[in-house]
Amino acid sequence: MSEPNFLTTLQCNEISREIWYLPEREEIQTAIARLWGSMAAFKDGEDRGGVMETTMAVELVLLDISDRRLLDRYLEPAVIIFEEY
């Protein structure tokens, strides 16, 4: 955990799938699964896919996506998570 980016693309995808296929998955779990998927995409150099997955995750938990300040506030932690792992 002390090294940044220690997880592989495959590991990020596996975590995403484990969460995605939980019985009775809730919206927040879906959002977290999408964030793990976005990390896998970014690690593979698929920036567009990473941004799309991150945006969909944020939209699941954000009540009003037209509020740009709130959207940016939710995207900042997503970027931090990506940079950490």
N, C-alpha and C positions, 0 to 999 in steps of 0.2 A: 504493500500500500504506500510505501514511502516514495516509490518511483512513479512519476506521472506517466500516463498512457500504458500502464502495465497489462491491461486486458487486450486480448486479440479481437479481431473482427468476429471471428467465430464465437468467442466467449460472449461478446455483447449480443450477438444474434441469439445464442442459446438462452441467455437471461431474458431477452425480449419474448421469445417463444414460450418459455416457462410461465411468464406472467400472462401472456396473451391467452393461453389455453387453460387458465384457471377456471374452475366451475363458477358460474354466476359472477363473472368478472364485472367490476364496477367501472365507472368512467375514469376515476383517478388511477385505477390499475391499468386501464387502457392507455391513459396518457403516459404513465411510467414506462409501459412496454414500448410505446412509440419513441420515447426519449432514448431508450436503450437501442432501438433500431436506428435512430438518427446517429448515435455514436458509431455504430457499425458502418453506416454509410460514409460518415466523415472519415473514418479510419481507412476506408477503401478508396478515398479520394472522390467519392460521389457527393460533392457539395450540394448539388441541387436536391438530391434525394434526402440528404441530411436536413436541409432547410425545410423541405416539405414535411418530413416526419415531425420535426420540432414544432412547426407551425400548427399541424393537426393536433399535437399534444396540448399545446397552449390553448387552442380553440375549444378543446374539451372541457377545460377547467375555467376558462374565462367567460364570464357572463355576457360581456358586451365587447365584441371584437372590434367595434368601431372606435373604442376609446384607445387611441394610439399610445398614450402614456402608460396605461395599464398593460397593454400588450407588450411594450418595451420592458416593463417591470417584470413580467413573467418570462420574457425571453432571456433576460440577463442571467438568472440562475441556470437556465438550460445551457448557456454558453460556458458558465463556470463548471458545470458538471462535465461537459465535454472536455474542457481543458484539463480537468483533474484526472479523468480516466482515459 
